[in-house]
Amino acid sequence: MEFIDRSRQFLSEANQELQRVTWPVKKHIVASTWVVIGLVFVISIFLGFVDFIFSKLIRWILG
């Protein structure tokens, strides 16, 4: 029975904590999502460019 009591207490406390959370509004979530998508795009372009340069450099050194 101790396990069940501790489980109930844990779930009750977890529920109380979730009610205290200040959830972000949809506008903020959408803006943050676009920032993440933009950064992923920019970083992927940069890494693609670096990969291209290194591949050309290695071919020049070995070739």
matplotlib code that plots the C-alpha trace (Angstrom):
import matplotlib.pyplot as plt

x = [0.0, 2.9, 3.7, 0.2, 0.1, 3.5, 2.3, -0.9, 1.1, 3.5, 0.7, -1.1, 2.1, 2.9, -0.7, -0.3, 3.0, 1.5, -1.3, 1.4, 3.1, 2.7, 2.2, 3.3, 0.7, 0.4, 1.9, 5.1, 5.3, 4.9, 7.5, 10.0, 9.3, 10.1, 13.4, 14.4, 13.5, 15.5, 18.5, 18.5, 18.3, 21.2, 23.4, 22.7, 23.7, 26.9, 27.8, 27.1, 29.5, 32.2, 31.8, 32.1, 35.2, 36.9, 36.1, 37.7, 40.7, 41.2, 40.8, 43.4, 45.9, 45.5, 44.9]
y = [0.0, 2.3, 2.3, 3.2, 6.1, 7.4, 7.1, 9.1, 11.7, 12.1, 12.4, 14.9, 17.0, 16.7, 17.9, 20.9, 21.8, 21.6, 24.0, 26.6, 26.5, 29.7, 28.2, 30.3, 31.9, 30.6, 33.8, 33.2, 29.6, 30.3, 33.1, 30.8, 28.0, 30.3, 31.4, 27.7, 26.9, 29.9, 29.0, 25.4, 26.7, 29.1, 26.6, 23.9, 26.2, 27.2, 23.6, 22.6, 25.4, 24.3, 20.7, 21.8, 23.8, 21.0, 18.5, 20.7, 21.3, 17.6, 16.8, 19.4, 18.1, 14.5, 15.0]
z = [0.0, 0.6, -3.1, -4.1, -1.5, -2.8, -6.4, -5.6, -3.8, -6.7, -9.2, -7.1, -6.7, -10.4, -11.3, -8.9, -10.6, -14.1, -13.0, -11.9, -15.3, -17.4, -20.9, -23.8, -26.1, -29.7, -31.2, -29.2, -30.2, -33.9, -33.7, -31.9, -34.4, -37.3, -35.6, -35.2, -38.8, -40.0, -38.0, -39.1, -42.7, -42.3, -40.5, -43.0, -45.9, -44.0, -43.3, -46.9, -48.0, -45.6, -46.8, -50.4, -49.7, -47.7, -50.4, -53.1, -50.9, -50.2, -53.9, -54.7, -52.1, -53.0, -56.7]

ax = plt.figure().add_subplot(projection="3d")
ax.plot(x, y, z, "-o")
ax.set_aspect("equal")
plt.show()
